[in-house]
């Protein structure tokens, strides 16, 4: 158990940062998808 705690503290931080960045990218990708889906309609106008 004592050897697991330092490992979690070393690996846990990068995992949290990665998950946060993936969440931010996901929301931006949703905006891009929405924009691409409305593009044909805008092109017709």
BAFI-3210 file (N, C-alpha, C; in Angstrom, 3 decimals, decimal comma, padded with zeros to 6 digits):
// residues 45
n [1|2|3|4|5|6|7|8|9|10|11|12|13|14|15|16|17|18|19|20|21|22|23|24|25|26|27|28|29|30|31|32|33|34|35|36|37|38|39|40|41|42|43|44|45]
n.u [000,829|001,957|003,723|002,048|000,741|002,609|002,861|000,266|000,042|001,971|001,118|-001,565|-002,035|-001,264|-003,258|-005,618|-005,265|-005,198|-007,801|-009,295|-008,449|-009,310|-012,050|-012,481|-011,712|-013,636|-016,011|-015,450|-015,207|-017,823|-019,012|-017,791|-018,781|-021,506|-021,409|-020,464|-022,606|-024,607|-023,589|-024,171|-026,792|-026,390|-024,814|-026,615|-028,133]
n.v [-001,205|001,235|001,735|002,208|004,665|006,861|006,309|006,742|009,463|010,452|009,589|010,211|013,016|013,759|012,283|013,515|016,085|015,439|014,397|016,707|018,377|016,858|017,023|019,745|019,922|018,292|019,771|021,861|020,506|019,668|022,090|022,574|020,438|021,061|023,443|022,545|020,967|022,823|024,187|023,489|024,508|027,209|027,774|027,598|029,852]
n.w [000,000|000,724|-001,353|-003,435|-003,154|-003,759|-006,491|-007,488|-006,953|-008,678|-011,217|-011,227|-011,411|-014,131|-015,434|-014,580|-015,654|-018,384|-018,742|-018,236|-020,357|-022,534|-022,152|-022,614|-025,302|-026,417|-026,137|-027,858|-030,245|-030,591|-031,226|-033,682|-035,203|-035,224|-036,618|-039,111|-039,869|-040,348|-042,452|-045,250|-045,513|-045,068|-047,263|-049,348|-049,054]
ca.u [000,000|002,817|004,351|001,010|000,382|003,439|002,558|-000,982|000,283|002,749|000,358|-002,902|-002,084|-001,372|-004,547|-006,618|-005,042|-005,614|-009,262|-009,785|-008,201|-010,201|-013,389|-012,501|-011,654|-014,917|-017,003|-015,108|-015,532|-019,273|-019,294|-017,341|-019,740|-022,729|-021,127|-020,390|-023,931|-025,400|-022,896|-024,895|-027,943|-025,861|-024,296|-027,761|-028,695]
ca.v [000,000|002,417|002,003|002,588|006,080|007,740|006,041|007,437|010,907|010,773|009,302|010,773|014,401|013,807|011,751|014,565|017,139|014,890|014,331|018,085|018,862|016,133|017,595|021,041|019,668|017,708|020,830|022,621|019,661|019,733|023,340|022,397|019,542|021,836|024,397|021,809|020,484|023,943|024,798|023,402|025,409|028,572|027,913|027,788|031,210]
ca.w [000,000|000,806|-002,649|-004,402|-002,982|-004,616|-007,897|-007,801|-006,973|-009,875|-012,425|-011,103|-011,894|-015,598|-015,857|-014,346|-016,653|-019,674|-018,778|-018,341|-021,708|-023,436|-021,986|-023,307|-026,738|-026,814|-026,299|-029,059|-031,386|-030,759|-031,937|-035,065|-035,849|-035,445|-037,686|-040,371|-040,230|-040,845|-043,586|-046,542|-045,493|-045,232|-048,634|-050,240|-048,868]
c.u [000,860|003,475|003,328|000,704|001,286|003,155|001,289|-000,756|001,090|001,924|-001,008|-003,015|-002,139|-002,705|-005,631|-006,473|-005,502|-007,128|-009,868|-009,614|-009,084|-011,624|-013,503|-012,505|-012,996|-015,972|-016,719|-015,412|-017,034|-019,667|-018,889|-018,322|-021,029|-022,540|-021,080|-021,760|-024,803|-024,778|-023,645|-026,093|-027,489|-025,357|-025,438|-028,302|-027,922]
c.v [001,250|002,744|002,446|004,082|007,012|007,541|006,766|008,943|011,319|010,613|009,980|012,178|014,474|013,271|012,810|015,674|016,675|014,845|015,731|018,617|018,153|016,663|018,917|020,852|019,124|018,786|021,660|021,804|019,630|020,995|023,233|021,510|020,281|022,823|023,706|021,305|021,611|024,592|024,653|024,351|026,862|028,810|028,160|029,214|032,266]
c.w [000,000|-000,526|-003,697|-004,333|-003,792|-006,106|-008,320|-007,866|-008,199|-011,141|-012,393|-011,657|-013,418|-016,112|-015,698|-015,379|-018,028|-019,791|-018,924|-019,766|-022,725|-023,345|-022,731|-024,818|-027,228|-027,031|-027,552|-030,312|-031,640|-031,526|-033,406|-035,823|-036,160|-036,591|-039,047|-040,819|-040,788|-042,075|-044,913|-046,612|-045,692|-046,647|-049,618|-050,181|-049,588]
res [x|x|x|x|x|x|x|x|x|x|x|x|x|x|x|x|x|x|x|x|x|x|x|x|x|x|x|x|x|x|x|x|x|x|x|x|x|x|x|x|x|x|x|x|x]
***
